[in-house]
Amino acid sequence: MPIYAFECAACGHHFDRLQKIADPDPSACPQCGADAVKRQVTAPSFRLSGSGWYETDFKKGSDKKKNLTEGSSSSSSSSSSDSKPSTPAKSE
């Protein structure tokens, strides 16, 4: 559930509320009781940036950083060549 910030236009009281998106906003100020509460527009406290989150994104600098999808394509091609039945050598 998201946390929303509210401000009372009558007394200037700021407060936060944890509520569902479908829940109605509070109408009365908890401090003065006036019906002048407005939801504030706030920025998120974290930012997602980059190409994505992978297991390798959080390894130490000395560890080899490799994209997990790159490793799976090379292993599938080598396993497909290993799965072919070998033909017995002809003896003369």
PDB file of N, CA, C and O in Angstrom:
ATOM      1  N   MET A   1       0.840  -1.173   0.000  1.00  0.00           N
ATOM      2  CA  MET A   1       0.000   0.000   0.000  1.00  0.00           C
ATOM      3  C   MET A   1       0.888   1.241   0.000  1.00  0.00           C
ATOM      4  O   MET A   1       1.892   1.298   0.710  1.00  0.00           O
ATOM      5  N   PRO A   2       0.513   2.219  -0.792  1.00  0.00           N
ATOM      6  CA  PRO A   2       1.312   3.449  -0.834  1.00  0.00           C
ATOM      7  C   PRO A   2       1.035   4.373   0.345  1.00  0.00           C
ATOM      8  O   PRO A   2      -0.017   4.303   0.981  1.00  0.00           O
ATOM      9  N   ILE A   3       1.991   5.226   0.613  1.00  0.00           N
ATOM     10  CA  ILE A   3       1.868   6.247   1.654  1.00  0.00           C
ATOM     11  C   ILE A   3       1.591   7.572   0.951  1.00  0.00           C
ATOM     12  O   ILE A   3       2.341   7.977   0.063  1.00  0.00           O
ATOM     13  N   TYR A   4       0.522   8.237   1.347  1.00  0.00           N
ATOM     14  CA  TYR A   4       0.143   9.518   0.752  1.00  0.00           C
ATOM     15  C   TYR A   4       0.373  10.630   1.758  1.00  0.00           C
ATOM     16  O   TYR A   4       0.199  10.440   2.962  1.00  0.00           O
ATOM     17  N   ALA A   5       0.770  11.806   1.249  1.00  0.00           N
ATOM     18  CA  ALA A   5       0.985  12.992   2.081  1.00  0.00           C
ATOM     19  C   ALA A   5      -0.209  13.924   1.901  1.00  0.00           C
ATOM     20  O   ALA A   5      -0.701  14.118   0.789  1.00  0.00           O
ATOM     21  N   PHE A   6      -0.665  14.496   3.015  1.00  0.00           N
ATOM     22  CA  PHE A   6      -1.807  15.407   3.002  1.00  0.00           C
ATOM     23  C   PHE A   6      -1.447  16.689   3.733  1.00  0.00           C
ATOM     24  O   PHE A   6      -0.549  16.713   4.575  1.00  0.00           O
ATOM     25  N   GLU A   7      -2.175  17.769   3.390  1.00  0.00           N
ATOM     26  CA  GLU A   7      -1.988  19.059   4.055  1.00  0.00           C
ATOM     27  C   GLU A   7      -3.364  19.681   4.274  1.00  0.00           C
ATOM     28  O   GLU A   7      -4.234  19.626   3.405  1.00  0.00           O
ATOM     29  N   CYS A   8      -3.536  20.262   5.428  1.00  0.00           N
ATOM     30  CA  CYS A   8      -4.770  20.977   5.750  1.00  0.00           C
ATOM     31  C   CYS A   8      -4.604  22.423   5.280  1.00  0.00           C
ATOM     32  O   CYS A   8      -3.648  23.100   5.660  1.00  0.00           O
ATOM     33  N   ALA A   9      -5.533  22.885   4.458  1.00  0.00           N
ATOM     34  CA  ALA A   9      -5.460  24.260   3.957  1.00  0.00           C
ATOM     35  C   ALA A   9      -5.835  25.268   5.042  1.00  0.00           C
ATOM     36  O   ALA A   9      -5.451  26.435   4.955  1.00  0.00           O
ATOM     37  N   ALA A  10      -6.574  24.838   6.056  1.00  0.00           N
ATOM     38  CA  ALA A  10      -7.012  25.753   7.115  1.00  0.00           C
ATOM     39  C   ALA A  10      -5.891  26.039   8.118  1.00  0.00           C
ATOM     40  O   ALA A  10      -5.601  27.201   8.402  1.00  0.00           O
ATOM     41  N   CYS A  11      -5.258  24.992   8.655  1.00  0.00           N
ATOM     42  CA  CYS A  11      -4.249  25.203   9.704  1.00  0.00           C
ATOM     43  C   CYS A  11      -2.821  24.932   9.236  1.00  0.00           C
ATOM     44  O   CYS A  11      -1.876  25.266   9.951  1.00  0.00           O
ATOM     45  N   GLY A  12      -2.635  24.328   8.041  1.00  0.00           N
ATOM     46  CA  GLY A  12      -1.295  24.063   7.523  1.00  0.00           C
ATOM     47  C   GLY A  12      -0.664  22.788   8.053  1.00  0.00           C
ATOM     48  O   GLY A  12       0.524  22.553   7.828  1.00  0.00           O
ATOM     49  N   HIS A  13      -1.434  21.955   8.755  1.00  0.00           N
ATOM     50  CA  HIS A  13      -0.919  20.702   9.322  1.00  0.00           C
ATOM     51  C   HIS A  13      -0.603  19.708   8.199  1.00  0.00           C
ATOM     52  O   HIS A  13      -1.419  19.499   7.302  1.00  0.00           O
ATOM     53  N   HIS A  14       0.584  19.100   8.256  1.00  0.00           N
ATOM     54  CA  HIS A  14       1.011  18.078   7.290  1.00  0.00           C
ATOM     55  C   HIS A  14       0.942  16.722   7.978  1.00  0.00           C
ATOM     56  O   HIS A  14       1.346  16.584   9.133  1.00  0.00           O
ATOM     57  N   PHE A  15       0.423  15.711   7.260  1.00  0.00           N
ATOM     58  CA  PHE A  15       0.406  14.354   7.805  1.00  0.00           C
ATOM     59  C   PHE A  15       0.429  13.350   6.663  1.00  0.00           C
ATOM     60  O   PHE A  15       0.057  13.662   5.532  1.00  0.00           O
ATOM     61  N   ASP A  16       0.872  12.138   6.981  1.00  0.00           N
ATOM     62  CA  ASP A  16       0.951  11.031   6.025  1.00  0.00           C
ATOM     63  C   ASP A  16      -0.071   9.982   6.406  1.00  0.00           C
ATOM     64  O   ASP A  16      -0.468   9.859   7.564  1.00  0.00           O
ATOM     65  N   ARG A  17      -0.493   9.219   5.385  1.00  0.00           N
ATOM     66  CA  ARG A  17      -1.466   8.162   5.649  1.00  0.00           C
ATOM     67  C   ARG A  17      -1.176   6.985   4.725  1.00  0.00           C
ATOM     68  O   ARG A  17      -1.005   7.154   3.518  1.00  0.00           O
ATOM     69  N   LEU A  18      -1.122   5.802   5.304  1.00  0.00           N
ATOM     70  CA  LEU A  18      -0.948   4.558   4.558  1.00  0.00           C
ATOM     71  C   LEU A  18      -2.337   4.060   4.207  1.00  0.00           C
ATOM     72  O   LEU A  18      -3.120   3.718   5.093  1.00  0.00           O
ATOM     73  N   GLN A  19      -2.648   4.018   2.917  1.00  0.00           N
ATOM     74  CA  GLN A  19      -3.994   3.603   2.504  1.00  0.00           C
ATOM     75  C   GLN A  19      -3.945   2.951   1.132  1.00  0.00           C
ATOM     76  O   GLN A  19      -2.987   3.127   0.380  1.00  0.00           O
ATOM     77  N   LYS A  20      -4.986   2.200   0.820  1.00  0.00           N
ATOM     78  CA  LYS A  20      -5.119   1.590  -0.497  1.00  0.00           C
ATOM     79  C   LYS A  20      -5.430   2.677  -1.517  1.00  0.00           C
ATOM     80  O   LYS A  20      -5.895   3.760  -1.162  1.00  0.00           O
ATOM     81  N   ILE A  21      -5.173   2.383  -2.776  1.00  0.00           N
ATOM     82  CA  ILE A  21      -5.459   3.342  -3.839  1.00  0.00           C
ATOM     83  C   ILE A  21      -6.958   3.608  -3.926  1.00  0.00           C
ATOM     84  O   ILE A  21      -7.373   4.733  -4.205  1.00  0.00           O
ATOM     85  N   ALA A  22      -7.764   2.591  -3.692  1.00  0.00           N
ATOM     86  CA  ALA A  22      -9.216   2.725  -3.800  1.00  0.00           C
ATOM     87  C   ALA A  22      -9.844   3.408  -2.581  1.00  0.00           C
ATOM     88  O   ALA A  22     -11.000   3.826  -2.646  1.00  0.00           O
ATOM     89  N   ASP A  23      -9.108   3.528  -1.476  1.00  0.00           N
ATOM     90  CA  ASP A  23      -9.658   4.171  -0.276  1.00  0.00           C
ATOM     91  C   ASP A  23      -9.854   5.670  -0.515  1.00  0.00           C
ATOM     92  O   ASP A  23      -9.052   6.298  -1.206  1.00  0.00           O
ATOM     93  N   PRO A  24     -10.912   6.237   0.051  1.00  0.00           N
ATOM     94  CA  PRO A  24     -11.113   7.688  -0.106  1.00  0.00           C
ATOM     95  C   PRO A  24     -10.113   8.472   0.741  1.00  0.00           C
ATOM     96  O   PRO A  24      -9.676   8.015   1.797  1.00  0.00           O
ATOM     97  N   ASP A  25      -9.761   9.655   0.258  1.00  0.00           N
ATOM     98  CA  ASP A  25      -8.864  10.535   1.011  1.00  0.00           C
ATOM     99  C   ASP A  25      -9.582  11.052   2.254  1.00  0.00           C
ATOM    100  O   ASP A  25     -10.803  11.212   2.246  1.00  0.00           O
ATOM    101  N   PRO A  26      -8.832  11.313   3.318  1.00  0.00           N
ATOM    102  CA  PRO A  26      -9.485  11.865   4.514  1.00  0.00           C
ATOM    103  C   PRO A  26     -10.044  13.247   4.215  1.00  0.00           C
ATOM    104  O   PRO A  26      -9.441  14.031   3.483  1.00  0.00           O
ATOM    105  N   SER A  27     -11.203  13.534   4.791  1.00  0.00           N
ATOM    106  CA  SER A  27     -11.815  14.841   4.538  1.00  0.00           C
ATOM    107  C   SER A  27     -11.559  15.812   5.680  1.00  0.00           C
ATOM    108  O   SER A  27     -11.486  17.019   5.450  1.00  0.00           O
ATOM    109  N   ALA A  28     -11.422  15.323   6.890  1.00  0.00           N
ATOM    110  CA  ALA A  28     -11.232  16.195   8.058  1.00  0.00           C
ATOM    111  C   ALA A  28      -9.782  16.151   8.526  1.00  0.00           C
ATOM    112  O   ALA A  28      -9.144  15.098   8.515  1.00  0.00           O
ATOM    113  N   CYS A  29      -9.279  17.295   8.932  1.00  0.00           N
ATOM    114  CA  CYS A  29      -7.919  17.407   9.461  1.00  0.00           C
ATOM    115  C   CYS A  29      -7.881  16.792  10.859  1.00  0.00           C
ATOM    116  O   CYS A  29      -8.751  17.084  11.679  1.00  0.00           O
ATOM    117  N   PRO A  30      -6.867  15.926  11.152  1.00  0.00           N
ATOM    118  CA  PRO A  30      -6.807  15.325  12.483  1.00  0.00           C
ATOM    119  C   PRO A  30      -6.440  16.326  13.591  1.00  0.00           C
ATOM    120  O   PRO A  30      -6.662  16.053  14.771  1.00  0.00           O
ATOM    121  N   GLN A  31      -5.886  17.471  13.214  1.00  0.00           N
ATOM    122  CA  GLN A  31      -5.485  18.459  14.221  1.00  0.00           C
ATOM    123  C   GLN A  31      -6.591  19.477  14.524  1.00  0.00           C
ATOM    124  O   GLN A  31      -6.927  19.703  15.687  1.00  0.00           O
ATOM    125  N   CYS A  32      -7.153  20.091  13.475  1.00  0.00           N
ATOM    126  CA  CYS A  32      -8.146  21.142  13.714  1.00  0.00           C
ATOM    127  C   CYS A  32      -9.574  20.719  13.393  1.00  0.00           C
ATOM    128  O   CYS A  32     -10.516  21.390  13.815  1.00  0.00           O
ATOM    129  N   GLY A  33      -9.760  19.622  12.658  1.00  0.00           N
ATOM    130  CA  GLY A  33     -11.091  19.128  12.331  1.00  0.00           C
ATOM    131  C   GLY A  33     -11.735  19.794  11.131  1.00  0.00           C
ATOM    132  O   GLY A  33     -12.881  19.480  10.808  1.00  0.00           O
ATOM    133  N   ALA A  34     -11.043  20.698  10.461  1.00  0.00           N
ATOM    134  CA  ALA A  34     -11.609  21.393   9.296  1.00  0.00           C
ATOM    135  C   ALA A  34     -11.674  20.448   8.096  1.00  0.00           C
ATOM    136  O   ALA A  34     -10.864  19.530   7.965  1.00  0.00           O
ATOM    137  N   ASP A  35     -12.655  20.693   7.223  1.00  0.00           N
ATOM    138  CA  ASP A  35     -12.808  19.890   5.999  1.00  0.00           C
ATOM    139  C   ASP A  35     -12.034  20.525   4.844  1.00  0.00           C
ATOM    140  O   ASP A  35     -12.609  20.807   3.793  1.00  0.00           O
ATOM    141  N   ALA A  36     -10.748  20.748   5.033  1.00  0.00           N
ATOM    142  CA  ALA A  36      -9.926  21.414   4.019  1.00  0.00           C
ATOM    143  C   ALA A  36      -8.654  20.629   3.739  1.00  0.00           C
ATOM    144  O   ALA A  36      -7.599  21.227   3.522  1.00  0.00           O
ATOM    145  N   VAL A  37      -8.732  19.303   3.739  1.00  0.00           N
ATOM    146  CA  VAL A  37      -7.550  18.453   3.525  1.00  0.00           C
ATOM    147  C   VAL A  37      -7.364  18.206   2.033  1.00  0.00           C
ATOM    148  O   VAL A  37      -8.308  17.842   1.331  1.00  0.00           O
ATOM    149  N   LYS A  38      -6.148  18.406   1.560  1.00  0.00           N
ATOM    150  CA  LYS A  38      -5.790  18.172   0.154  1.00  0.00           C
ATOM    151  C   LYS A  38      -4.612  17.208   0.088  1.00  0.00           C
ATOM    152  O   LYS A  38      -3.706  17.266   0.919  1.00  0.00           O
ATOM    153  N   ARG A  39      -4.628  16.320  -0.907  1.00  0.00           N
ATOM    154  CA  ARG A  39      -3.495  15.411  -1.124  1.00  0.00           C
ATOM    155  C   ARG A  39      -2.368  16.183  -1.775  1.00  0.00           C
ATOM    156  O   ARG A  39      -2.604  16.986  -2.678  1.00  0.00           O
ATOM    157  N   GLN A  40      -1.143  15.951  -1.328  1.00  0.00           N
ATOM    158  CA  GLN A  40       0.034  16.601  -1.893  1.00  0.00           C
ATOM    159  C   GLN A  40       0.662  15.706  -2.944  1.00  0.00           C
ATOM    160  O   GLN A  40       0.577  14.481  -2.859  1.00  0.00           O
ATOM    161  N   VAL A  41       1.285  16.311  -3.919  1.00  0.00           N
ATOM    162  CA  VAL A  41       2.044  15.570  -4.922  1.00  0.00           C
ATOM    163  C   VAL A  41       3.461  15.442  -4.395  1.00  0.00           C
ATOM    164  O   VAL A  41       4.116  16.447  -4.116  1.00  0.00           O
ATOM    165  N   THR A  42       3.941  14.209  -4.255  1.00  0.00           N
ATOM    166  CA  THR A  42       5.271  13.963  -3.712  1.00  0.00           C
ATOM    167  C   THR A  42       6.075  13.096  -4.669  1.00  0.00           C
ATOM    168  O   THR A  42       5.516  12.389  -5.508  1.00  0.00           O
ATOM    169  N   ALA A  43       7.386  13.162  -4.532  1.00  0.00           N
ATOM    170  CA  ALA A  43       8.292  12.342  -5.336  1.00  0.00           C
ATOM    171  C   ALA A  43       8.577  11.049  -4.587  1.00  0.00           C
ATOM    172  O   ALA A  43       8.570  11.036  -3.356  1.00  0.00           O
ATOM    173  N   PRO A  44       8.831   9.950  -5.316  1.00  0.00           N
ATOM    174  CA  PRO A  44       9.189   8.706  -4.631  1.00  0.00           C
ATOM    175  C   PRO A  44      10.529   8.844  -3.930  1.00  0.00           C
ATOM    176  O   PRO A  44      11.355   9.671  -4.315  1.00  0.00           O
ATOM    177  N   SER A  45      10.745   8.034  -2.899  1.00  0.00           N
ATOM    178  CA  SER A  45      11.977   8.131  -2.127  1.00  0.00           C
ATOM    179  C   SER A  45      13.134   7.346  -2.740  1.00  0.00           C
ATOM    180  O   SER A  45      14.246   7.397  -2.217  1.00  0.00           O
ATOM    181  N   PHE A  46      12.904   6.624  -3.830  1.00  0.00           N
ATOM    182  CA  PHE A  46      13.976   5.911  -4.514  1.00  0.00           C
ATOM    183  C   PHE A  46      13.771   6.034  -6.016  1.00  0.00           C
ATOM    184  O   PHE A  46      12.689   6.387  -6.485  1.00  0.00           O
ATOM    185  N   ARG A  47      14.828   5.736  -6.759  1.00  0.00           N
ATOM    186  CA  ARG A  47      14.774   5.863  -8.212  1.00  0.00           C
ATOM    187  C   ARG A  47      15.341   4.599  -8.840  1.00  0.00           C
ATOM    188  O   ARG A  47      16.419   4.137  -8.466  1.00  0.00           O
ATOM    189  N   LEU A  48      14.613   4.050  -9.788  1.00  0.00           N
ATOM    190  CA  LEU A  48      15.094   2.887 -10.525  1.00  0.00           C
ATOM    191  C   LEU A  48      15.752   3.395 -11.799  1.00  0.00           C
ATOM    192  O   LEU A  48      15.129   4.109 -12.585  1.00  0.00           O
ATOM    193  N   SER A  49      16.999   3.031 -12.000  1.00  0.00           N
ATOM    194  CA  SER A  49      17.693   3.459 -13.207  1.00  0.00           C
ATOM    195  C   SER A  49      18.587   2.334 -13.688  1.00  0.00           C
ATOM    196  O   SER A  49      18.886   1.400 -12.944  1.00  0.00           O
ATOM    197  N   GLY A  50      18.999   2.428 -14.904  1.00  0.00           N
ATOM    198  CA  GLY A  50      19.881   1.410 -15.464  1.00  0.00           C
ATOM    199  C   GLY A  50      19.128   0.459 -16.359  1.00  0.00           C
ATOM    200  O   GLY A  50      17.954   0.670 -16.662  1.00  0.00           O
ATOM    201  N   SER A  51      19.802  -0.580 -16.777  1.00  0.00           N
ATOM    202  CA  SER A  51      19.214  -1.525 -17.728  1.00  0.00           C
ATOM    203  C   SER A  51      18.365  -2.586 -17.055  1.00  0.00           C
ATOM    204  O   SER A  51      17.631  -3.296 -17.741  1.00  0.00           O
ATOM    205  N   GLY A  52      18.436  -2.719 -15.755  1.00  0.00           N
ATOM    206  CA  GLY A  52      17.634  -3.715 -15.066  1.00  0.00           C
ATOM    207  C   GLY A  52      18.357  -4.253 -13.857  1.00  0.00           C
ATOM    208  O   GLY A  52      19.515  -3.914 -13.612  1.00  0.00           O
ATOM    209  N   TRP A  53      17.681  -5.085 -13.105  1.00  0.00           N
ATOM    210  CA  TRP A  53      18.280  -5.690 -11.914  1.00  0.00           C
ATOM    211  C   TRP A  53      18.644  -7.127 -12.231  1.00  0.00           C
ATOM    212  O   TRP A  53      17.799  -7.919 -12.649  1.00  0.00           O
ATOM    213  N   TYR A  54      19.880  -7.446 -12.032  1.00  0.00           N
ATOM    214  CA  TYR A  54      20.357  -8.803 -12.235  1.00  0.00           C
ATOM    215  C   TYR A  54      21.109  -9.246 -11.001  1.00  0.00           C
ATOM    216  O   TYR A  54      21.497  -8.424 -10.170  1.00  0.00           O
ATOM    217  N   GLU A  55      21.311 -10.520 -10.883  1.00  0.00           N
ATOM    218  CA  GLU A  55      22.085 -11.067  -9.765  1.00  0.00           C
ATOM    219  C   GLU A  55      23.491 -10.490  -9.770  1.00  0.00           C
ATOM    220  O   GLU A  55      24.077 -10.268  -8.710  1.00  0.00           O
ATOM    221  N   THR A  56      24.030 -10.248 -10.945  1.00  0.00           N
ATOM    222  CA  THR A  56      25.411  -9.780 -11.066  1.00  0.00           C
ATOM    223  C   THR A  56      25.573  -8.292 -10.787  1.00  0.00           C
ATOM    224  O   THR A  56      26.703  -7.820 -10.669  1.00  0.00           O
ATOM    225  N   ASP A  57      24.486  -7.538 -10.679  1.00  0.00           N
ATOM    226  CA  ASP A  57      24.598  -6.098 -10.447  1.00  0.00           C
ATOM    227  C   ASP A  57      25.165  -5.766  -9.078  1.00  0.00           C
ATOM    228  O   ASP A  57      25.711  -4.677  -8.898  1.00  0.00           O
ATOM    229  N   PHE A  58      25.058  -6.654  -8.118  1.00  0.00           N
ATOM    230  CA  PHE A  58      25.455  -6.350  -6.755  1.00  0.00           C
ATOM    231  C   PHE A  58      26.697  -7.114  -6.316  1.00  0.00           C
ATOM    232  O   PHE A  58      26.982  -7.188  -5.121  1.00  0.00           O
ATOM    233  N   LYS A  59      27.430  -7.676  -7.249  1.00  0.00           N
ATOM    234  CA  LYS A  59      28.654  -8.386  -6.897  1.00  0.00           C
ATOM    235  C   LYS A  59      29.793  -7.403  -6.708  1.00  0.00           C
ATOM    236  O   LYS A  59      29.711  -6.246  -7.120  1.00  0.00           O
ATOM    237  N   LYS A  60      30.854  -7.880  -6.079  1.00  0.00           N
ATOM    238  CA  LYS A  60      32.032  -7.049  -5.860  1.00  0.00           C
ATOM    239  C   LYS A  60      32.711  -6.744  -7.189  1.00  0.00           C
ATOM    240  O   LYS A  60      32.479  -7.433  -8.182  1.00  0.00           O
ATOM    241  N   GLY A  61      33.546  -5.715  -7.206  1.00  0.00           N
ATOM    242  CA  GLY A  61      34.245  -5.315  -8.421  1.00  0.00           C
ATOM    243  C   GLY A  61      35.199  -6.379  -8.929  1.00  0.00           C
ATOM    244  O   GLY A  61      35.448  -6.457 -10.132  1.00  0.00           O
ATOM    245  N   SER A  62      35.747  -7.213  -8.026  1.00  0.00           N
ATOM    246  CA  SER A  62      36.693  -8.245  -8.445  1.00  0.00           C
ATOM    247  C   SER A  62      35.999  -9.441  -9.102  1.00  0.00           C
ATOM    248  O   SER A  62      36.624 -10.192  -9.850  1.00  0.00           O
ATOM    249  N   ASP A  63      34.699  -9.613  -8.817  1.00  0.00           N
ATOM    250  CA  ASP A  63      33.954 -10.708  -9.431  1.00  0.00           C
ATOM    251  C   ASP A  63      33.693 -10.388 -10.899  1.00  0.00           C
ATOM    252  O   ASP A  63      33.562  -9.227 -11.286  1.00  0.00           O
ATOM    253  N   LYS A  64      33.620 -11.436 -11.700  1.00  0.00           N
ATOM    254  CA  LYS A  64      33.347 -11.246 -13.114  1.00  0.00           C
ATOM    255  C   LYS A  64      31.878 -10.874 -13.294  1.00  0.00           C
ATOM    256  O   LYS A  64      30.992 -11.591 -12.829  1.00  0.00           O
ATOM    257  N   LYS A  65      31.620  -9.759 -13.964  1.00  0.00           N
ATOM    258  CA  LYS A  65      30.246  -9.329 -14.209  1.00  0.00           C
ATOM    259  C   LYS A  65      29.842  -9.826 -15.586  1.00  0.00           C
ATOM    260  O   LYS A  65      30.477  -9.510 -16.592  1.00  0.00           O
ATOM    261  N   LYS A  66      28.776 -10.605 -15.609  1.00  0.00           N
ATOM    262  CA  LYS A  66      28.312 -11.191 -16.852  1.00  0.00           C
ATOM    263  C   LYS A  66      26.799 -11.113 -16.863  1.00  0.00           C
ATOM    264  O   LYS A  66      26.160 -11.395 -15.849  1.00  0.00           O
ATOM    265  N   ASN A  67      26.226 -10.746 -17.963  1.00  0.00           N
ATOM    266  CA  ASN A  67      24.780 -10.723 -18.088  1.00  0.00           C
ATOM    267  C   ASN A  67      24.274 -12.161 -18.075  1.00  0.00           C
ATOM    268  O   ASN A  67      24.815 -13.017 -18.775  1.00  0.00           O
ATOM    269  N   LEU A  68      23.254 -12.424 -17.295  1.00  0.00           N
ATOM    270  CA  LEU A  68      22.760 -13.787 -17.163  1.00  0.00           C
ATOM    271  C   LEU A  68      22.170 -14.314 -18.457  1.00  0.00           C
ATOM    272  O   LEU A  68      22.227 -15.519 -18.703  1.00  0.00           O
ATOM    273  N   THR A  69      21.609 -13.458 -19.287  1.00  0.00           N
ATOM    274  CA  THR A  69      21.027 -13.932 -20.536  1.00  0.00           C
ATOM    275  C   THR A  69      22.096 -14.321 -21.546  1.00  0.00           C
ATOM    276  O   THR A  69      21.864 -15.202 -22.373  1.00  0.00           O
ATOM    277  N   GLU A  70      23.267 -13.681 -21.497  1.00  0.00           N
ATOM    278  CA  GLU A  70      24.350 -14.036 -22.410  1.00  0.00           C
ATOM    279  C   GLU A  70      24.880 -15.427 -22.107  1.00  0.00           C
ATOM    280  O   GLU A  70      25.199 -16.179 -23.028  1.00  0.00           O
ATOM    281  N   GLY A  71      24.978 -15.777 -20.851  1.00  0.00           N
ATOM    282  CA  GLY A  71      25.480 -17.088 -20.458  1.00  0.00           C
ATOM    283  C   GLY A  71      24.546 -18.216 -20.851  1.00  0.00           C
ATOM    284  O   GLY A  71      25.004 -19.321 -21.142  1.00  0.00           O
ATOM    285  N   SER A  72      23.247 -17.960 -20.864  1.00  0.00           N
ATOM    286  CA  SER A  72      22.291 -19.019 -21.179  1.00  0.00           C
ATOM    287  C   SER A  72      22.290 -19.356 -22.663  1.00  0.00           C
ATOM    288  O   SER A  72      22.045 -20.507 -23.026  1.00  0.00           O
ATOM    289  N   SER A  73      22.561 -18.375 -23.539  1.00  0.00           N
ATOM    290  CA  SER A  73      22.544 -18.659 -24.973  1.00  0.00           C
ATOM    291  C   SER A  73      23.736 -19.514 -25.374  1.00  0.00           C
ATOM    292  O   SER A  73      23.599 -20.385 -26.233  1.00  0.00           O
ATOM    293  N   SER A  74      24.903 -19.290 -24.774  1.00  0.00           N
ATOM    294  CA  SER A  74      26.073 -20.085 -25.137  1.00  0.00           C
ATOM    295  C   SER A  74      25.963 -21.496 -24.566  1.00  0.00           C
ATOM    296  O   SER A  74      26.434 -22.447 -25.190  1.00  0.00           O
ATOM    297  N   SER A  75      25.352 -21.650 -23.397  1.00  0.00           N
ATOM    298  CA  SER A  75      25.216 -22.987 -22.822  1.00  0.00           C
ATOM    299  C   SER A  75      24.195 -23.810 -23.578  1.00  0.00           C
ATOM    300  O   SER A  75      24.332 -25.030 -23.665  1.00  0.00           O
ATOM    301  N   SER A  76      23.155 -23.158 -24.139  1.00  0.00           N
ATOM    302  CA  SER A  76      22.152 -23.916 -24.876  1.00  0.00           C
ATOM    303  C   SER A  76      22.704 -24.406 -26.207  1.00  0.00           C
ATOM    304  O   SER A  76      22.329 -25.484 -26.669  1.00  0.00           O
ATOM    305  N   SER A  77      23.603 -23.623 -26.842  1.00  0.00           N
ATOM    306  CA  SER A  77      24.163 -24.063 -28.110  1.00  0.00           C
ATOM    307  C   SER A  77      25.154 -25.205 -27.903  1.00  0.00           C
ATOM    308  O   SER A  77      25.242 -26.103 -28.741  1.00  0.00           O
ATOM    309  N   SER A  78      25.906 -25.183 -26.790  1.00  0.00           N
ATOM    310  CA  SER A  78      26.852 -26.260 -26.551  1.00  0.00           C
ATOM    311  C   SER A  78      26.126 -27.529 -26.130  1.00  0.00           C
ATOM    312  O   SER A  78      26.564 -28.633 -26.454  1.00  0.00           O
ATOM    313  N   SER A  79      25.005 -27.376 -25.402  1.00  0.00           N
ATOM    314  CA  SER A  79      24.272 -28.561 -24.978  1.00  0.00           C
ATOM    315  C   SER A  79      23.554 -29.202 -26.157  1.00  0.00           C
ATOM    316  O   SER A  79      23.351 -30.416 -26.161  1.00  0.00           O
ATOM    317  N   SER A  80      23.161 -28.410 -27.167  1.00  0.00           N
ATOM    318  CA  SER A  80      22.486 -28.992 -28.318  1.00  0.00           C
ATOM    319  C   SER A  80      23.451 -29.822 -29.150  1.00  0.00           C
ATOM    320  O   SER A  80      23.051 -30.833 -29.727  1.00  0.00           O
ATOM    321  N   SER A  81      24.719 -29.413 -29.223  1.00  0.00           N
ATOM    322  CA  SER A  81      25.690 -30.206 -29.980  1.00  0.00           C
ATOM    323  C   SER A  81      26.074 -31.459 -29.198  1.00  0.00           C
ATOM    324  O   SER A  81      26.410 -32.481 -29.796  1.00  0.00           O
ATOM    325  N   ASP A  82      26.028 -31.389 -27.850  1.00  0.00           N
ATOM    326  CA  ASP A  82      26.338 -32.559 -27.045  1.00  0.00           C
ATOM    327  C   ASP A  82      25.204 -33.571 -27.068  1.00  0.00           C
ATOM    328  O   ASP A  82      25.444 -34.756 -26.837  1.00  0.00           O
ATOM    329  N   SER A  83      23.992 -33.148 -27.336  1.00  0.00           N
ATOM    330  CA  SER A  83      22.854 -34.053 -27.269  1.00  0.00           C
ATOM    331  C   SER A  83      22.691 -34.890 -28.528  1.00  0.00           C
ATOM    332  O   SER A  83      21.867 -35.805 -28.544  1.00  0.00           O
ATOM    333  N   LYS A  84      23.452 -34.607 -29.586  1.00  0.00           N
ATOM    334  CA  LYS A  84      23.344 -35.395 -30.810  1.00  0.00           C
ATOM    335  C   LYS A  84      23.966 -36.757 -30.569  1.00  0.00           C
ATOM    336  O   LYS A  84      25.032 -36.863 -29.962  1.00  0.00           O
ATOM    337  N   PRO A  85      23.303 -37.793 -31.043  1.00  0.00           N
ATOM    338  CA  PRO A  85      23.892 -39.138 -30.854  1.00  0.00           C
ATOM    339  C   PRO A  85      25.156 -39.286 -31.705  1.00  0.00           C
ATOM    340  O   PRO A  85      25.209 -38.872 -32.863  1.00  0.00           O
ATOM    341  N   SER A  86      26.151 -39.881 -31.095  1.00  0.00           N
ATOM    342  CA  SER A  86      27.401 -40.054 -31.823  1.00  0.00           C
ATOM    343  C   SER A  86      27.280 -41.296 -32.706  1.00  0.00           C
ATOM    344  O   SER A  86      26.643 -42.281 -32.334  1.00  0.00           O
ATOM    345  N   THR A  87      27.903 -41.226 -33.881  1.00  0.00           N
ATOM    346  CA  THR A  87      27.869 -42.368 -34.807  1.00  0.00           C
ATOM    347  C   THR A  87      29.075 -43.238 -34.528  1.00  0.00           C
ATOM    348  O   THR A  87      30.182 -42.728 -34.357  1.00  0.00           O
ATOM    349  N   PRO A  88      28.880 -44.523 -34.481  1.00  0.00           N
ATOM    350  CA  PRO A  88      30.019 -45.404 -34.231  1.00  0.00           C
ATOM    351  C   PRO A  88      30.984 -45.381 -35.407  1.00  0.00           C
ATOM    352  O   PRO A  88      30.572 -45.253 -36.560  1.00  0.00           O
ATOM    353  N   ALA A  89      32.255 -45.505 -35.110  1.00  0.00           N
ATOM    354  CA  ALA A  89      33.282 -45.514 -36.153  1.00  0.00           C
ATOM    355  C   ALA A  89      33.210 -46.821 -36.923  1.00  0.00           C
ATOM    356  O   ALA A  89      33.031 -47.896 -36.351  1.00  0.00           O
ATOM    357  N   LYS A  90      33.353 -46.700 -38.229  1.00  0.00           N
ATOM    358  CA  LYS A  90      33.305 -47.911 -39.057  1.00  0.00           C
ATOM    359  C   LYS A  90      34.639 -48.625 -38.995  1.00  0.00           C
ATOM    360  O   LYS A  90      35.700 -48.007 -39.088  1.00  0.00           O
ATOM    361  N   SER A  91      34.569 -49.910 -38.839  1.00  0.00           N
ATOM    362  CA  SER A  91      35.813 -50.694 -38.823  1.00  0.00           C
ATOM    363  C   SER A  91      35.989 -51.351 -40.175  1.00  0.00           C
ATOM    364  O   SER A  91      35.028 -51.872 -40.741  1.00  0.00           O
ATOM    365  N   GLU A  92      37.183 -51.336 -40.693  1.00  0.00           N
ATOM    366  CA  GLU A  92      37.419 -51.913 -42.013  1.00  0.00           C
ATOM    367  C   GLU A  92      38.142 -53.210 -41.928  1.00  0.00           C
ATOM    368  O   GLU A  92      38.421 -53.829 -42.955  1.00  0.00           O
TER     369      GLU A  92
END
